């Protein structure tokens, strides 16, 4: 990457012009990403030095997403391609490897986590070799994603290094204030009630960092519905563990939660979002920060706590990107 940028710069210097190495005709870096929370984090780091395009439409099951042929065009024009990795977007990664320019790097942001720290569970069993990929629901990993993006972009576009550093600092301040608000608000819940029973298993790393317990995830590894026997076992578990609420997510509508709620009298909340940003492009909450604030508020309040610090958080100031809808 560096080598080709330098080569272009050398040619540009010879020709006496100022065309920038790694950028396209309009002088902007072309950055391609996958799921919307990553797109938002990366767009904040890129700032005004490039165009960021996400490939996975919001409201899609990102775990089984197969990219359309049009994704190949965006990937072929990319100066850099960011994926989450941890086996989340294998078909998109394979298409990227086939269609990328030879000097365009495919960067796995999930590699900020050493393999020894991967989490496996019911929905992501170890024997399948697919770890739980949802690092971005934990703000401490979102900061690491931003830092890896900053380092990658600074190598690719050294003239922008100061901008990427400043943008990453600004993102880190937002992520830190989110984490601080979460830590303060979760105190309104007794420790033994910071428990999650979710349909889609997106909060494993968040739980490990912030001292929550994921008592279970309902969705089987093949994204089918659980069997009647598994549902019966979950109903027993909900009764036994005195769970206050069970959580579903927008992208995975399921009758199972309603069934569990009816059988146990426990409240079910089916609005969590793991990679589907609230609002629409241009709205302040249509961002990684808006997404996570929404989920944390939803969890804390459904379990009987209060979330005034999270609610008061300013979600403005995120950079927009091309989000396919
Ligand atoms: Zn997911």
py3Dmol code that shows the C-alpha trace and the ligand (Angstrom):
import py3Dmol

protein = """\
ATOM      1  CA  UNK A   1       0.000   0.000   0.000  1.00  0.00           C
ATOM      2  CA  UNK A   2       2.649   2.465   1.081  1.00  0.00           C
ATOM      3  CA  UNK A   3       4.875   1.421  -1.787  1.00  0.00           C
ATOM      4  CA  UNK A   4       2.239   2.085  -4.443  1.00  0.00           C
ATOM      5  CA  UNK A   5       1.302   5.395  -2.836  1.00  0.00           C
ATOM      6  CA  UNK A   6       4.942   6.439  -2.892  1.00  0.00           C
ATOM      7  CA  UNK A   7       5.278   5.342  -6.506  1.00  0.00           C
ATOM      8  CA  UNK A   8       2.301   7.466  -7.509  1.00  0.00           C
ATOM      9  CA  UNK A   9       3.652  10.389  -5.507  1.00  0.00           C
ATOM     10  CA  UNK A  10       7.002  10.044  -7.262  1.00  0.00           C
ATOM     11  CA  UNK A  11       5.288  10.124 -10.658  1.00  0.00           C
ATOM     12  CA  UNK A  12       3.185  13.072  -9.518  1.00  0.00           C
ATOM     13  CA  UNK A  13       6.327  14.910  -8.399  1.00  0.00           C
ATOM     14  CA  UNK A  14       7.966  14.268 -11.765  1.00  0.00           C
ATOM     15  CA  UNK A  15       4.907  15.568 -13.543  1.00  0.00           C
ATOM     16  CA  UNK A  16       4.936  18.606 -11.296  1.00  0.00           C
ATOM     17  CA  UNK A  17       1.407  18.067 -10.050  1.00  0.00           C
ATOM     18  CA  UNK A  18       0.008  17.478  -6.595  1.00  0.00           C
ATOM     19  CA  UNK A  19      -2.231  14.473  -7.125  1.00  0.00           C
ATOM     20  CA  UNK A  20      -2.439  12.516  -3.929  1.00  0.00           C
ATOM     21  CA  UNK A  21      -1.204   8.960  -3.888  1.00  0.00           C
ATOM     22  CA  UNK A  22      -3.835   6.683  -2.494  1.00  0.00           C
ATOM     23  CA  UNK A  23      -6.907   8.710  -3.340  1.00  0.00           C
ATOM     24  CA  UNK A  24      -9.171   8.766  -6.374  1.00  0.00           C
ATOM     25  CA  UNK A  25      -9.780  11.461  -8.984  1.00  0.00           C
ATOM     26  CA  UNK A  26     -11.729  13.605  -6.534  1.00  0.00           C
ATOM     27  CA  UNK A  27      -8.838  13.414  -4.023  1.00  0.00           C
ATOM     28  CA  UNK A  28     -10.960  11.429  -1.581  1.00  0.00           C
ATOM     29  CA  UNK A  29     -10.095   8.046  -0.118  1.00  0.00           C
ATOM     30  CA  UNK A  30     -12.641   5.351  -0.940  1.00  0.00           C
ATOM     31  CA  UNK A  31     -13.302   3.342   2.154  1.00  0.00           C
ATOM     32  CA  UNK A  32     -15.612   0.317   2.060  1.00  0.00           C
ATOM     33  CA  UNK A  33     -17.000  -1.344   5.191  1.00  0.00           C
ATOM     34  CA  UNK A  34     -19.668  -3.907   6.052  1.00  0.00           C
ATOM     35  CA  UNK A  35     -22.154  -3.493   8.959  1.00  0.00           C
ATOM     36  CA  UNK A  36     -23.566  -0.096   9.962  1.00  0.00           C
ATOM     37  CA  UNK A  37     -21.933   0.293  13.424  1.00  0.00           C
ATOM     38  CA  UNK A  38     -18.503  -0.267  11.857  1.00  0.00           C
ATOM     39  CA  UNK A  39     -19.406   2.124   9.046  1.00  0.00           C
ATOM     40  CA  UNK A  40     -20.275   4.774  11.642  1.00  0.00           C
ATOM     41  CA  UNK A  41     -17.083   4.313  13.693  1.00  0.00           C
ATOM     42  CA  UNK A  42     -14.920   4.364  10.554  1.00  0.00           C
ATOM     43  CA  UNK A  43     -16.723   7.397   9.083  1.00  0.00           C
ATOM     44  CA  UNK A  44     -15.965   9.329  12.279  1.00  0.00           C
ATOM     45  CA  UNK A  45     -12.240   8.541  11.912  1.00  0.00           C
ATOM     46  CA  UNK A  46     -12.140   9.258   8.151  1.00  0.00           C
ATOM     47  CA  UNK A  47     -13.897  12.607   8.654  1.00  0.00           C
ATOM     48  CA  UNK A  48     -13.745  14.733   5.504  1.00  0.00           C
ATOM     49  CA  UNK A  49     -10.786  12.906   3.947  1.00  0.00           C
ATOM     50  CA  UNK A  50     -12.764  10.166   2.258  1.00  0.00           C
ATOM     51  CA  UNK A  51     -16.040   8.575   1.329  1.00  0.00           C
ATOM     52  CA  UNK A  52     -17.182   5.674   3.458  1.00  0.00           C
ATOM     53  CA  UNK A  53     -19.583   3.105   1.997  1.00  0.00           C
ATOM     54  CA  UNK A  54     -21.191   0.330   4.040  1.00  0.00           C
ATOM     55  CA  UNK A  55     -22.204  -2.819   2.169  1.00  0.00           C
ATOM     56  CA  UNK A  56     -24.613  -4.573   4.547  1.00  0.00           C
ATOM     57  CA  UNK A  57     -28.065  -2.930   4.446  1.00  0.00           C
ATOM     58  CA  UNK A  58     -29.512  -2.144   7.848  1.00  0.00           C
ATOM     59  CA  UNK A  59     -32.203  -4.512   9.009  1.00  0.00           C
ATOM     60  CA  UNK A  60     -30.480  -7.439   7.262  1.00  0.00           C
ATOM     61  CA  UNK A  61     -29.145 -10.535   9.007  1.00  0.00           C
ATOM     62  CA  UNK A  62     -25.460  -9.630   8.727  1.00  0.00           C
ATOM     63  CA  UNK A  63     -24.405 -13.140   9.750  1.00  0.00           C
ATOM     64  CA  UNK A  64     -25.878 -14.702   6.612  1.00  0.00           C
ATOM     65  CA  UNK A  65     -25.629 -11.682   4.269  1.00  0.00           C
ATOM     66  CA  UNK A  66     -24.593 -12.509   0.707  1.00  0.00           C
ATOM     67  CA  UNK A  67     -23.380  -9.381  -1.096  1.00  0.00           C
ATOM     68  CA  UNK A  68     -25.093  -8.439  -4.393  1.00  0.00           C
ATOM     69  CA  UNK A  69     -23.001  -7.947  -7.574  1.00  0.00           C
ATOM     70  CA  UNK A  70     -23.097  -4.160  -7.001  1.00  0.00           C
ATOM     71  CA  UNK A  71     -20.957  -4.692  -3.879  1.00  0.00           C
ATOM     72  CA  UNK A  72     -18.208  -5.966  -6.189  1.00  0.00           C
ATOM     73  CA  UNK A  73     -18.073  -2.565  -7.906  1.00  0.00           C
ATOM     74  CA  UNK A  74     -17.610  -0.696  -4.614  1.00  0.00           C
ATOM     75  CA  UNK A  75     -14.974  -3.219  -3.488  1.00  0.00           C
ATOM     76  CA  UNK A  76     -13.100  -2.913  -6.805  1.00  0.00           C
ATOM     77  CA  UNK A  77     -12.858   0.869  -6.357  1.00  0.00           C
ATOM     78  CA  UNK A  78     -11.882   0.759  -2.672  1.00  0.00           C
ATOM     79  CA  UNK A  79      -8.562   2.105  -1.392  1.00  0.00           C
ATOM     80  CA  UNK A  80      -9.103   0.126   1.803  1.00  0.00           C
ATOM     81  CA  UNK A  81     -11.730  -2.389   2.941  1.00  0.00           C
ATOM     82  CA  UNK A  82     -12.636  -2.844   6.622  1.00  0.00           C
ATOM     83  CA  UNK A  83     -14.488  -5.916   7.869  1.00  0.00           C
ATOM     84  CA  UNK A  84     -15.309  -7.019  11.391  1.00  0.00           C
ATOM     85  CA  UNK A  85     -13.954 -10.515  10.910  1.00  0.00           C
ATOM     86  CA  UNK A  86     -14.375 -13.286  13.516  1.00  0.00           C
ATOM     87  CA  UNK A  87     -16.236 -15.010  10.645  1.00  0.00           C
ATOM     88  CA  UNK A  88     -19.092 -12.455  10.625  1.00  0.00           C
ATOM     89  CA  UNK A  89     -18.976 -11.530   6.931  1.00  0.00           C
ATOM     90  CA  UNK A  90     -17.243 -14.408   5.137  1.00  0.00           C
ATOM     91  CA  UNK A  91     -19.087 -14.067   1.763  1.00  0.00           C
ATOM     92  CA  UNK A  92     -18.317 -10.325   1.661  1.00  0.00           C
ATOM     93  CA  UNK A  93     -14.699 -10.958   2.640  1.00  0.00           C
ATOM     94  CA  UNK A  94     -14.353 -13.564  -0.112  1.00  0.00           C
ATOM     95  CA  UNK A  95     -15.858 -11.173  -2.665  1.00  0.00           C
ATOM     96  CA  UNK A  96     -13.449  -8.477  -1.429  1.00  0.00           C
ATOM     97  CA  UNK A  97     -10.475 -10.799  -1.905  1.00  0.00           C
ATOM     98  CA  UNK A  98     -11.644 -11.588  -5.465  1.00  0.00           C
ATOM     99  CA  UNK A  99     -12.484  -8.054  -6.605  1.00  0.00           C
ATOM    100  CA  UNK A 100     -10.119  -5.743  -4.708  1.00  0.00           C
ATOM    101  CA  UNK A 101      -7.233  -4.019  -6.452  1.00  0.00           C
ATOM    102  CA  UNK A 102      -3.972  -5.884  -5.755  1.00  0.00           C
ATOM    103  CA  UNK A 103      -2.698  -3.105  -3.462  1.00  0.00           C
ATOM    104  CA  UNK A 104      -5.977  -2.672  -1.534  1.00  0.00           C
ATOM    105  CA  UNK A 105      -5.820  -4.130   1.943  1.00  0.00           C
ATOM    106  CA  UNK A 106      -8.689  -5.997   3.649  1.00  0.00           C
ATOM    107  CA  UNK A 107      -8.406  -5.066   7.330  1.00  0.00           C
ATOM    108  CA  UNK A 108     -10.117  -7.151  10.016  1.00  0.00           C
ATOM    109  CA  UNK A 109     -10.932  -4.840  12.900  1.00  0.00           C
ATOM    110  CA  UNK A 110     -11.846  -7.800  15.136  1.00  0.00           C
ATOM    111  CA  UNK A 111      -8.168  -8.746  15.200  1.00  0.00           C
ATOM    112  CA  UNK A 112      -7.792  -6.196  18.032  1.00  0.00           C
ATOM    113  CA  UNK A 113      -9.006  -9.093  20.197  1.00  0.00           C
ATOM    114  CA  UNK A 114      -6.506 -11.946  20.709  1.00  0.00           C
ATOM    115  CA  UNK A 115      -7.948 -15.357  19.818  1.00  0.00           C
ATOM    116  CA  UNK A 116      -7.515 -16.511  23.401  1.00  0.00           C
ATOM    117  CA  UNK A 117     -10.166 -13.941  24.394  1.00  0.00           C
ATOM    118  CA  UNK A 118     -12.803 -15.022  21.841  1.00  0.00           C
ATOM    119  CA  UNK A 119     -16.144 -15.980  23.384  1.00  0.00           C
ATOM    120  CA  UNK A 120     -18.182 -19.022  22.295  1.00  0.00           C
ATOM    121  CA  UNK A 121     -21.641 -20.058  23.462  1.00  0.00           C
ATOM    122  CA  UNK A 122     -24.985 -21.570  22.440  1.00  0.00           C
ATOM    123  CA  UNK A 123     -25.429 -19.398  19.327  1.00  0.00           C
ATOM    124  CA  UNK A 124     -21.702 -19.404  18.500  1.00  0.00           C
ATOM    125  CA  UNK A 125     -20.421 -22.826  19.603  1.00  0.00           C
ATOM    126  CA  UNK A 126     -16.692 -23.454  19.726  1.00  0.00           C
ATOM    127  CA  UNK A 127     -16.939 -26.597  17.587  1.00  0.00           C
ATOM    128  CA  UNK A 128     -18.270 -24.516  14.667  1.00  0.00           C
ATOM    129  CA  UNK A 129     -15.136 -22.364  14.779  1.00  0.00           C
ATOM    130  CA  UNK A 130     -17.177 -19.157  14.626  1.00  0.00           C
ATOM    131  CA  UNK A 131     -16.620 -17.003  17.706  1.00  0.00           C
ATOM    132  CA  UNK A 132     -19.157 -14.450  18.872  1.00  0.00           C
ATOM    133  CA  UNK A 133     -18.285 -11.529  16.548  1.00  0.00           C
ATOM    134  CA  UNK A 134     -20.131  -8.657  18.321  1.00  0.00           C
ATOM    135  CA  UNK A 135     -17.223  -6.671  19.704  1.00  0.00           C
ATOM    136  CA  UNK A 136     -18.719  -3.299  18.755  1.00  0.00           C
ATOM    137  CA  UNK A 137     -21.478  -3.445  21.369  1.00  0.00           C
ATOM    138  CA  UNK A 138     -18.691  -2.906  23.937  1.00  0.00           C
ATOM    139  CA  UNK A 139     -17.430   0.720  23.826  1.00  0.00           C
ATOM    140  CA  UNK A 140     -13.919  -0.322  24.858  1.00  0.00           C
ATOM    141  CA  UNK A 141     -13.641  -2.368  21.651  1.00  0.00           C
ATOM    142  CA  UNK A 142     -15.249   0.380  19.572  1.00  0.00           C
ATOM    143  CA  UNK A 143     -12.328   2.592  20.654  1.00  0.00           C
ATOM    144  CA  UNK A 144      -9.875  -0.121  19.607  1.00  0.00           C
ATOM    145  CA  UNK A 145     -11.638  -0.343  16.223  1.00  0.00           C
ATOM    146  CA  UNK A 146     -11.246   3.424  15.806  1.00  0.00           C
ATOM    147  CA  UNK A 147      -7.547   3.217  16.714  1.00  0.00           C
ATOM    148  CA  UNK A 148      -6.903   0.416  14.223  1.00  0.00           C
ATOM    149  CA  UNK A 149      -8.755   2.438  11.566  1.00  0.00           C
ATOM    150  CA  UNK A 150      -6.621   5.498  12.413  1.00  0.00           C
ATOM    151  CA  UNK A 151      -3.374   3.507  12.091  1.00  0.00           C
ATOM    152  CA  UNK A 152      -4.441   1.889   8.804  1.00  0.00           C
ATOM    153  CA  UNK A 153      -5.506   5.211   7.261  1.00  0.00           C
ATOM    154  CA  UNK A 154      -2.372   7.001   8.484  1.00  0.00           C
ATOM    155  CA  UNK A 155      -0.207   4.423   6.663  1.00  0.00           C
ATOM    156  CA  UNK A 156      -2.300   4.765   3.526  1.00  0.00           C
ATOM    157  CA  UNK A 157      -2.586   8.551   3.594  1.00  0.00           C
ATOM    158  CA  UNK A 158       0.227  10.004   5.758  1.00  0.00           C
ATOM    159  CA  UNK A 159      -0.844  13.593   4.980  1.00  0.00           C
ATOM    160  CA  UNK A 160      -4.048  12.893   6.874  1.00  0.00           C
ATOM    161  CA  UNK A 161      -2.415  11.403   9.976  1.00  0.00           C
ATOM    162  CA  UNK A 162      -3.074  14.490  12.142  1.00  0.00           C
ATOM    163  CA  UNK A 163      -6.730  14.527  11.095  1.00  0.00           C
ATOM    164  CA  UNK A 164      -7.167  10.810  11.794  1.00  0.00           C
ATOM    165  CA  UNK A 165      -5.538  11.234  15.210  1.00  0.00           C
ATOM    166  CA  UNK A 166      -7.786  14.166  16.141  1.00  0.00           C
ATOM    167  CA  UNK A 167     -10.900  12.387  14.826  1.00  0.00           C
ATOM    168  CA  UNK A 168     -10.028   9.258  16.828  1.00  0.00           C
ATOM    169  CA  UNK A 169      -9.545  11.339  19.970  1.00  0.00           C
ATOM    170  CA  UNK A 170     -12.970  12.893  19.443  1.00  0.00           C
ATOM    171  CA  UNK A 171     -14.540   9.458  18.928  1.00  0.00           C
ATOM    172  CA  UNK A 172     -12.810   8.125  22.039  1.00  0.00           C
ATOM    173  CA  UNK A 173     -14.233  10.981  24.108  1.00  0.00           C
ATOM    174  CA  UNK A 174     -17.744  10.064  22.929  1.00  0.00           C
ATOM    175  CA  UNK A 175     -17.226   6.353  23.607  1.00  0.00           C
ATOM    176  CA  UNK A 176     -15.761   7.121  27.046  1.00  0.00           C
ATOM    177  CA  UNK A 177     -18.703   9.331  27.982  1.00  0.00           C
ATOM    178  CA  UNK A 178     -21.068   6.557  26.861  1.00  0.00           C
ATOM    179  CA  UNK A 179     -19.193   4.038  29.036  1.00  0.00           C
ATOM    180  CA  UNK A 180     -19.200   6.454  32.011  1.00  0.00           C
ATOM    181  CA  UNK A 181     -22.950   7.063  31.668  1.00  0.00           C
ATOM    182  CA  UNK A 182     -23.565   3.319  31.418  1.00  0.00           C
ATOM    183  CA  UNK A 183     -21.499   2.603  34.536  1.00  0.00           C
ATOM    184  CA  UNK A 184     -23.381   5.292  36.467  1.00  0.00           C
ATOM    185  CA  UNK A 185     -26.861   4.247  35.280  1.00  0.00           C
ATOM    186  CA  UNK A 186     -26.394   0.510  35.747  1.00  0.00           C
ATOM    187  CA  UNK A 187     -25.901   1.203  39.464  1.00  0.00           C
ATOM    188  CA  UNK A 188     -29.689   1.684  39.569  1.00  0.00           C
ATOM    189  CA  UNK A 189     -29.916  -2.098  39.101  1.00  0.00           C
ATOM    190  CA  UNK A 190     -28.821  -4.452  41.852  1.00  0.00           C
ATOM    191  CA  UNK A 191     -25.815  -6.461  40.680  1.00  0.00           C
ATOM    192  CA  UNK A 192     -27.753  -9.719  40.486  1.00  0.00           C
ATOM    193  CA  UNK A 193     -30.305  -8.112  38.173  1.00  0.00           C
ATOM    194  CA  UNK A 194     -27.803  -7.101  35.507  1.00  0.00           C
ATOM    195  CA  UNK A 195     -28.802 -10.223  33.624  1.00  0.00           C
ATOM    196  CA  UNK A 196     -29.503 -10.676  29.961  1.00  0.00           C
ATOM    197  CA  UNK A 197     -31.534 -13.344  28.273  1.00  0.00           C
ATOM    198  CA  UNK A 198     -31.514 -12.330  24.628  1.00  0.00           C
ATOM    199  CA  UNK A 199     -32.770 -13.764  21.388  1.00  0.00           C
ATOM    200  CA  UNK A 200     -29.769 -12.663  19.295  1.00  0.00           C
ATOM    201  CA  UNK A 201     -26.494 -13.076  21.117  1.00  0.00           C
ATOM    202  CA  UNK A 202     -24.882  -9.647  20.621  1.00  0.00           C
ATOM    203  CA  UNK A 203     -23.814  -8.632  24.153  1.00  0.00           C
ATOM    204  CA  UNK A 204     -21.272 -11.214  25.280  1.00  0.00           C
ATOM    205  CA  UNK A 205     -18.211  -8.908  25.238  1.00  0.00           C
ATOM    206  CA  UNK A 206     -20.169  -5.956  26.611  1.00  0.00           C
ATOM    207  CA  UNK A 207     -21.297  -8.184  29.491  1.00  0.00           C
ATOM    208  CA  UNK A 208     -17.771  -9.354  30.245  1.00  0.00           C
ATOM    209  CA  UNK A 209     -16.441  -5.784  30.350  1.00  0.00           C
ATOM    210  CA  UNK A 210     -19.280  -4.188  32.320  1.00  0.00           C
ATOM    211  CA  UNK A 211     -20.018  -6.953  34.782  1.00  0.00           C
ATOM    212  CA  UNK A 212     -23.319  -8.202  33.353  1.00  0.00           C
ATOM    213  CA  UNK A 213     -24.322 -11.857  33.100  1.00  0.00           C
ATOM    214  CA  UNK A 214     -25.619 -13.292  29.862  1.00  0.00           C
ATOM    215  CA  UNK A 215     -27.732 -16.100  31.204  1.00  0.00           C
ATOM    216  CA  UNK A 216     -28.594 -17.287  27.741  1.00  0.00           C
ATOM    217  CA  UNK A 217     -29.220 -16.574  24.087  1.00  0.00           C
ATOM    218  CA  UNK A 218     -32.123 -18.229  22.371  1.00  0.00           C
ATOM    219  CA  UNK A 219     -31.149 -18.160  18.706  1.00  0.00           C
ATOM    220  CA  UNK A 220     -29.617 -21.419  17.473  1.00  0.00           C
ATOM    221  CA  UNK A 221     -26.336 -21.320  15.563  1.00  0.00           C
ATOM    222  CA  UNK A 222     -28.040 -21.800  12.176  1.00  0.00           C
ATOM    223  CA  UNK A 223     -30.369 -18.792  12.805  1.00  0.00           C
ATOM    224  CA  UNK A 224     -33.410 -21.065  12.689  1.00  0.00           C
ATOM    225  CA  UNK A 225     -35.996 -21.067  15.497  1.00  0.00           C
ATOM    226  CA  UNK A 226     -35.253 -23.065  18.639  1.00  0.00           C
ATOM    227  CA  UNK A 227     -36.997 -26.425  18.956  1.00  0.00           C
ATOM    228  CA  UNK A 228     -40.049 -26.801  21.274  1.00  0.00           C
ATOM    229  CA  UNK A 229     -37.797 -28.705  23.655  1.00  0.00           C
ATOM    230  CA  UNK A 230     -35.259 -25.877  23.755  1.00  0.00           C
ATOM    231  CA  UNK A 231     -38.086 -23.386  24.352  1.00  0.00           C
ATOM    232  CA  UNK A 232     -39.381 -25.488  27.237  1.00  0.00           C
ATOM    233  CA  UNK A 233     -35.887 -25.540  28.755  1.00  0.00           C
ATOM    234  CA  UNK A 234     -35.674 -21.751  28.426  1.00  0.00           C
ATOM    235  CA  UNK A 235     -39.034 -21.313  30.150  1.00  0.00           C
ATOM    236  CA  UNK A 236     -37.705 -23.389  33.055  1.00  0.00           C
ATOM    237  CA  UNK A 237     -34.533 -21.330  33.141  1.00  0.00           C
ATOM    238  CA  UNK A 238     -36.428 -18.006  33.158  1.00  0.00           C
ATOM    239  CA  UNK A 239     -38.506 -19.208  36.129  1.00  0.00           C
ATOM    240  CA  UNK A 240     -35.501 -20.587  37.979  1.00  0.00           C
ATOM    241  CA  UNK A 241     -33.291 -17.528  37.555  1.00  0.00           C
ATOM    242  CA  UNK A 242     -35.999 -15.008  38.369  1.00  0.00           C
ATOM    243  CA  UNK A 243     -35.325 -13.094  35.139  1.00  0.00           C
ATOM    244  CA  UNK A 244     -37.075  -9.702  34.950  1.00  0.00           C
ATOM    245  CA  UNK A 245     -37.120  -9.285  31.148  1.00  0.00           C
ATOM    246  CA  UNK A 246     -36.154 -11.118  27.978  1.00  0.00           C
ATOM    247  CA  UNK A 247     -34.806  -9.243  24.984  1.00  0.00           C
ATOM    248  CA  UNK A 248     -35.383  -9.725  21.278  1.00  0.00           C
ATOM    249  CA  UNK A 249     -33.988  -7.688  18.442  1.00  0.00           C
ATOM    250  CA  UNK A 250     -35.543  -5.890  15.495  1.00  0.00           C
ATOM    251  CA  UNK A 251     -33.700  -7.854  12.840  1.00  0.00           C
ATOM    252  CA  UNK A 252     -34.781 -11.236  14.187  1.00  0.00           C
ATOM    253  CA  UNK A 253     -38.528 -11.215  14.830  1.00  0.00           C
ATOM    254  CA  UNK A 254     -39.513 -14.369  16.688  1.00  0.00           C
ATOM    255  CA  UNK A 255     -42.641 -15.706  18.312  1.00  0.00           C
ATOM    256  CA  UNK A 256     -40.487 -17.548  20.841  1.00  0.00           C
ATOM    257  CA  UNK A 257     -39.965 -14.564  23.137  1.00  0.00           C
ATOM    258  CA  UNK A 258     -43.681 -13.876  23.239  1.00  0.00           C
ATOM    259  CA  UNK A 259     -44.221 -17.541  24.061  1.00  0.00           C
ATOM    260  CA  UNK A 260     -41.660 -17.387  26.884  1.00  0.00           C
ATOM    261  CA  UNK A 261     -43.174 -14.135  28.135  1.00  0.00           C
ATOM    262  CA  UNK A 262     -46.707 -15.595  28.124  1.00  0.00           C
ATOM    263  CA  UNK A 263     -45.622 -18.778  29.886  1.00  0.00           C
ATOM    264  CA  UNK A 264     -43.635 -17.032  32.614  1.00  0.00           C
ATOM    265  CA  UNK A 265     -45.279 -13.643  33.009  1.00  0.00           C
ATOM    266  CA  UNK A 266     -41.909 -12.034  32.321  1.00  0.00           C
ATOM    267  CA  UNK A 267     -41.800  -8.931  30.174  1.00  0.00           C
ATOM    268  CA  UNK A 268     -40.396  -9.352  26.689  1.00  0.00           C
ATOM    269  CA  UNK A 269     -38.784  -6.449  24.874  1.00  0.00           C
ATOM    270  CA  UNK A 270     -38.200  -7.032  21.197  1.00  0.00           C
ATOM    271  CA  UNK A 271     -36.517  -3.815  20.108  1.00  0.00           C
ATOM    272  CA  UNK A 272     -32.782  -4.310  20.690  1.00  0.00           C
ATOM    273  CA  UNK A 273     -30.541  -3.589  17.730  1.00  0.00           C
ATOM    274  CA  UNK A 274     -27.116  -5.118  17.283  1.00  0.00           C
ATOM    275  CA  UNK A 275     -26.173  -3.560  13.958  1.00  0.00           C
ATOM    276  CA  UNK A 276     -29.255  -1.619  12.823  1.00  0.00           C
ATOM    277  CA  UNK A 277     -28.800   2.090  13.667  1.00  0.00           C
ATOM    278  CA  UNK A 278     -31.812   4.020  15.051  1.00  0.00           C
ATOM    279  CA  UNK A 279     -33.370   6.704  12.838  1.00  0.00           C
ATOM    280  CA  UNK A 280     -32.244   7.295   9.276  1.00  0.00           C
ATOM    281  CA  UNK A 281     -29.129   8.710   7.588  1.00  0.00           C
ATOM    282  CA  UNK A 282     -28.550  12.291   8.736  1.00  0.00           C
ATOM    283  CA  UNK A 283     -30.327  11.829  12.104  1.00  0.00           C
ATOM    284  CA  UNK A 284     -28.040  12.355  15.126  1.00  0.00           C
ATOM    285  CA  UNK A 285     -28.973   8.984  16.613  1.00  0.00           C
ATOM    286  CA  UNK A 286     -28.196   7.210  13.328  1.00  0.00           C
ATOM    287  CA  UNK A 287     -24.680   6.427  14.553  1.00  0.00           C
ATOM    288  CA  UNK A 288     -22.763   3.884  16.591  1.00  0.00           C
ATOM    289  CA  UNK A 289     -23.227   6.119  19.645  1.00  0.00           C
ATOM    290  CA  UNK A 290     -26.985   6.428  19.079  1.00  0.00           C
ATOM    291  CA  UNK A 291     -27.260   2.665  18.592  1.00  0.00           C
ATOM    292  CA  UNK A 292     -25.479   1.734  21.794  1.00  0.00           C
ATOM    293  CA  UNK A 293     -27.200   4.411  23.865  1.00  0.00           C
ATOM    294  CA  UNK A 294     -30.568   3.062  22.679  1.00  0.00           C
ATOM    295  CA  UNK A 295     -29.671  -0.534  23.609  1.00  0.00           C
ATOM    296  CA  UNK A 296     -28.255   0.274  27.050  1.00  0.00           C
ATOM    297  CA  UNK A 297     -31.241   2.483  27.955  1.00  0.00           C
ATOM    298  CA  UNK A 298     -33.618  -0.248  26.766  1.00  0.00           C
ATOM    299  CA  UNK A 299     -31.888  -2.944  28.810  1.00  0.00           C
ATOM    300  CA  UNK A 300     -31.534  -0.957  32.040  1.00  0.00           C
ATOM    301  CA  UNK A 301     -35.087   0.437  32.001  1.00  0.00           C
ATOM    302  CA  UNK A 302     -36.711  -2.906  31.083  1.00  0.00           C
ATOM    303  CA  UNK A 303     -34.953  -4.521  34.038  1.00  0.00           C
ATOM    304  CA  UNK A 304     -36.391  -1.887  36.377  1.00  0.00           C
ATOM    305  CA  UNK A 305     -33.514   0.586  36.527  1.00  0.00           C
ATOM    306  CA  UNK A 306     -33.165   4.193  35.439  1.00  0.00           C
ATOM    307  CA  UNK A 307     -30.934   5.638  32.744  1.00  0.00           C
ATOM    308  CA  UNK A 308     -30.867   9.452  33.119  1.00  0.00           C
ATOM    309  CA  UNK A 309     -27.164   9.846  32.269  1.00  0.00           C
ATOM    310  CA  UNK A 310     -27.485   7.744  29.118  1.00  0.00           C
ATOM    311  CA  UNK A 311     -30.658   9.575  28.104  1.00  0.00           C
ATOM    312  CA  UNK A 312     -28.953  12.945  28.533  1.00  0.00           C
ATOM    313  CA  UNK A 313     -25.971  11.961  26.364  1.00  0.00           C
ATOM    314  CA  UNK A 314     -25.483  14.113  23.269  1.00  0.00           C
ATOM    315  CA  UNK A 315     -25.437  11.799  20.237  1.00  0.00           C
ATOM    316  CA  UNK A 316     -24.759  14.583  17.733  1.00  0.00           C
ATOM    317  CA  UNK A 317     -21.589  15.180  15.762  1.00  0.00           C
ATOM    318  CA  UNK A 318     -21.151  11.833  14.022  1.00  0.00           C
ATOM    319  CA  UNK A 319     -19.945  11.854  10.426  1.00  0.00           C
ATOM    320  CA  UNK A 320     -22.365  10.482   7.837  1.00  0.00           C
ATOM    321  CA  UNK A 321     -21.576   7.725   5.345  1.00  0.00           C
ATOM    322  CA  UNK A 322     -23.244   5.854   2.473  1.00  0.00           C
ATOM    323  CA  UNK A 323     -25.585   3.466   4.245  1.00  0.00           C
ATOM    324  CA  UNK A 324     -27.477   1.108   1.929  1.00  0.00           C
ATOM    325  CA  UNK A 325     -31.100   0.834   3.096  1.00  0.00           C
TER     326      UNK A 325
END
"""
ligand_1 = """\
1
ZN
Zn -25.447 -10.034 15.144
"""
view = py3Dmol.view(width=600, height=400)
view.addModel(protein, "pdb")
view.setStyle({"model": 0}, {"cartoon": {"style": "trace"}})
view.addModel(ligand_1, "xyz")
view.setStyle({"model": 1}, {"stick": {}})
view.zoomTo()
view.show()
